[in-house]
Amino acid sequence: MNKASVQQLNDPDRALGLAAAYVAAHPPFGSFRADKLVGSIVGQIQRRHYAFAVRDKAVVGYIGWALCTPDVAEAWIGGGQAPRPEQYNQGDVVVQIIFIAEDPAALRQLVAHMRSLYKGKEYIGNRVMRENNFIKRGRL
C-alpha cells in the first residue's frame, strides 16, 4: 500500500465538494442533516482548518477542526453549546470536528499533520461512534 500524502487544495469550491462527498459517505456523518454537515465543512475550509489524506489520487481520509479557547471548547464538546463563528478561530485548543480515514496508515498521517501544525497544544473531540459520545482529550 502506498503512503498517503496530506494535502489542502487551492480551490475552496473543489475542496468543499470533495470533503462533503467523502465525509457524507462515511458513518456517522451520512446520517447528519446536510445543512449542518456542509455548513461545518464550509467553515473548516474557509478557515483552512482541514486536510485530506490522498493516496493514488483518491481521498482516503479527512480531518476538519477549529481553534477555540478552553472554555468555549469545553462548552461546545462537553455541553453541546455551539460557538459563534468568530470563536472558531481563536484560542489554543484544537477541537477535532471531523476525523475519518479509510485505514490506520492514513489516520496516522493525519494525526502527524496535526502534530506538525499544533505540537504541544491541547485537543478535544467527541467520538460520536462510541457509546455515550465519548469525549477524547489530550495533547498533540
PEFEN-V507478 format. One record per residue. RES is the residue in one small letter. PHI is phi in degrees with one decimal (999 if undefined). Layout:
# PEFEN-V507478
res-><RES	RES>
phi-><PHI	PHI>
This chain:
# PEFEN-V507478
res-><m	n	k	a	s	v	q	q	l	n	d	p	d	r	a	l	g	l	a	a	a	y	v	a	a	h	p	p	f	g	s	f	r	a	d	k	l	v	g	s	i	v	g	q	i	q	r	r	h	y	a	f	a	v	r	d	k	a	v	v	g	y	i	g	w	a	l	c	t	p	d	v	a	e	a	w	i	g	g	g	q	a	p	r	p	e	q	y	n	q	g	d	v	v	v	q	i	i	f	i	a	e	d	p	a	a	l	r	q	l	v	a	h	m	r	s	l	y	k	g	k	e	y	i	g	n	r	v	m	r	e	n	n	f	i	k	r	g	r	l>
phi-><999	-69.9	-72.6	-80.2	-104.6	-104.7	-141.4	-119.5	-105.0	-73.4	-94.7	-64.3	-66.9	-66.0	-60.7	-62.6	-61.4	-64.4	-64.7	-61.9	-64.5	-67.8	-64.0	-64.9	-83.0	-123.9	-68.0	-88.5	-64.1	-63.3	-95.2	-77.1	-61.4	-59.1	-64.6	-71.3	-64.3	-66.2	-61.0	-65.1	-65.0	-56.6	-61.6	-61.0	-70.5	-61.2	-81.8	62.3	-103.6	-157.7	-159.1	-105.4	-97.9	-126.1	-134.2	50.8	66.6	-121.3	-70.2	-124.2	-174.5	-150.3	-135.8	-134.5	-145.8	-137.4	-114.2	-133.7	-73.0	-56.6	-68.0	-67.7	-61.4	-66.2	-63.4	-74.9	-76.3	-81.5	-124.3	74.7	-92.2	-64.5	-70.5	-74.9	-52.5	-71.0	-91.2	-81.8	-128.2	-128.4	116.0	-110.2	-105.6	-86.7	-100.5	-80.3	-93.5	-131.2	-151.1	-141.8	-155.2	-69.6	-153.0	-58.8	-65.4	-66.4	-61.1	-61.0	-68.2	-65.9	-62.8	-60.9	-62.3	-60.6	-62.8	-65.7	-83.6	-132.0	-51.1	87.9	-77.7	-72.1	-135.0	-146.3	-157.5	-106.6	-85.5	-67.0	-88.4	-96.6	-59.1	63.0	46.1	-49.4	-94.3	-110.8	-131.0	175.1	-131.7	-79.2>
